Amino acid sequence: MEDALYGMIGKIKAQPGKRAELIALLSGGAADMPGCIAYLIAEDLGDADGIWITEVWKSKQFHADSLKLPAVRDAIARGRPLIAGFETHVETRPVNGAAR
């Protein structure tokens, strides 16, 4: 399974009134991450502060390596004050719909 696609789906709760700012921060540079097939950000229609992130990676290792990139580490540091919490997080193995 080393070469299996790796996915994550999670819900982030932004600080009240900070969802748009957090989305803008999360949106920057996602296309530049090696091994990232998809990085989708969605507003939760039932939660004014809720954001859903869906990620698809070529492997779990590519995801782990992305967390070491200076741009990602900087975005995490800048995003922390905008985040109220993490509500849901699941790991997945995408099996359809993502090209390598």
N, C-alpha and C positions, 0 to 999 in steps of 0.2 A: 504493500500500500504506500510505499515511499513516494511513488510518482502520482498518487491520487490527488485530485483537486481538493482544496481546503476552503471551507467557507465559515463565515461568522455572521450572525444576525444579532443585533443588540439595540436596546432602547436606552437613550441618554435623556435625562431630564435636565433641561437648561434652567439656569436661574430665572425667576420671573422676568419676562420682558426681554430676555437675552437670546431667544432662540435664533433669530435672524443673524445676529452677530456670531453665534457659535457655528451656524451652518456656513457662513462665509469663511470662517477660519478653517473648518473641516474640509471645505471644498478646494482650498488652495493646494496645488501640488500633488493631488492624488494620482494624476496620470503619469507622474515621474517615478513612481515606485516600481522597481524591478519585480517582475513576477505577479503584479497585480492585474487581474483580468477585468475585474469590475469593483467599483467602489461607489455604491449608490446611497444617497442621502434622501430621506423622505420626511416630510412634516407629518406628525400624527394629527389626523383630522379631529380626533376626540380629546386632544390634550394640547392646549395652547403652548405648552413648554416642552412637549415631547418630540424627540427626533429618533428615527429608526435608521440604522446603518446596516447595509447589506454588503458584505465583502466576498469576493471570490479570488483565490490565489492559486498559482500553479502548484504550490505545495505549502504545507505548514511551515517549512523552513523559510520560504520566501516571506511569509508573514512575520515570523520571528526576526528575520534580518531587517525588515522594514522598520521595526521599532528602535533600531540602532542608528538609523539615518539622522544626521543633524537636523534636517528640515522637519522630520517627524517629531523628534525630541523637542524642538523649539515650539512646534504647534501644540504639543501636549502641555508644555509649560504655560503657554499663553492661554490655552483653553481651560485650564483648571479653575480659574476664578469664575468662569461662565457656566460651570457645570454644578448642578444641585445634587446629582446622583446618577447612578446606573441602575436601571430597574430590571432589565432582562438581558441575558446573554446566553447564546447557544452556539455551539460549534456544529458545523455541518460538513457533509461530503457531497458537493454538487455532482450530480450524475447526468444532467441534461441541460441544454441551453447555453452552455459556456464553451466557447472555442478556446483551444490552446494556442 
